[in-house]
Amino acid sequence: MKLLSLLALLLMAKVHAYSVLTLKPVDWEKVKTVDVFVAGYGKELGLQFLYSAITKAQYHDDLYPDSRAQLILWARERSSRADQHQLERRGFTVEKVSRRDLTHNIIAYYLQKLPKIASFHIFSHNSANGGNAIQKGMRLSAKNFPWQEVASNFAPDSYVILHGCNTGFVIAPEISERLKRPVLGSLSSTDFQEIWDGKWFHNNSGQYPLYTPKSKTNHHLFNQSKQCWKGFCHRLMANNHTYRGHWGSYEVGLPYYKSFCNFELGTEVDNLKCMRGIAKAIEAWPTIGRRSWQKKVEDFLCPRLAGKSTYRSCVANLHGWSNKKFFAGNTLKCTLKECQFGFKMIDVEGDRVRIFTGSDAGVEPFKSEYNFLMSLEKHL
């Protein structure tokens, strides 16, 4: 796409609301594919959704050549002036800032009009049935977004990751069915991780190493050192317990993002679309340290807490060395199509909400997912 053509598209969309940015200047005439990151409004979480998008976008930029660009759409947080100031003081290339809210239409507009979409990421609050909360009062789900219309602009080996609480129970399989691409979603609450002494830990009391200062710069993950205050030291990960929050307390879950290919897999083309898309998602996972495929898969699947016992127990489970339980709650048995669970309706603060239930599948989900992901390296 010519640079002038893209700028014209940006100007045509100015009546809508969002901030759009790249981490560095982009020569759009050379761009063939784009990674798109949507950062929802933070509410009480501040800029952490934006930071998670920035960290992952930078990892993609390091990983892929100049013919691939990374574009971030940030929901209105405070005001156009305040949001623009936050972006410019960090040195990002700001394409546009608007006064109003990000909408479904403008997200769909970019997905259709940009060069081919290599990956699509959403960082936001989420409800299991309602979808991703992009702005207050506006949720993006499988049913209220034109997935079939934007599908033609997704590259054959593209994928979607829904970073947020409980995105894998309903929303991820439904979007995969409509988009005909792999979609990864969570089956627990999620929380942000930051970097302590070259390792990822949740920034909550008791969940990071004592007497170890939080990193101010990230010189572990990227080709060049980056400052944490600019947003280069965050990722949004599943918790090691079932969801407990505004929507009740769930009985079942998994502490990693589950991959779904909820479409027909009878042909070689469709099989490769699924396998290559998931392999690309794991390849671009922001893993610190030795980046062998095995280490990357282990980091993707296993929780990191202050002590090493939980991570070690998880890795031992993956390899079949142990059956020791480390997840707080019942684990779900899942396929590429869906997970097997039940539900019951309860009253929470005067509202009727759906609580997900089910029997405990033990350590088997970890072993099967590990073996599946390990088999995908050949598709890169």
Beta strands, then each sheet from edge to edge (+ up, - down):
strand 1: 19-22
strand 2: 33-39
strand 3: 68-74
strand 4: 93-97
strand 5: 116-123
strand 6: 125-127
strand 7: 131-135
strand 8: 138-140
strand 9: 154-163
strand 10: 183-187
strand 11: 190-196
strand 12: 199-202
strand 13: 217-218
strand 14: 226-227
strand 15: 235-238
strand 16: 244-245
strand 17: 248-249
strand 18: 252-260
strand 19: 330-331
strand 20: 333-334
strand 21: 339-340
strand 22: 342-348
strand 23: 351-357
sheet 1: 4+ 1- 3+ 2+ 5+ 9+ 10+ 18- 19-
sheet 2: 6+ 7- 8+
sheet 3: 12+ 11- 15+
sheet 4: 13+ 14-
sheet 5: 16+ 17-
sheet 6: 20+ 21-
sheet 7: 22+ 23-
end
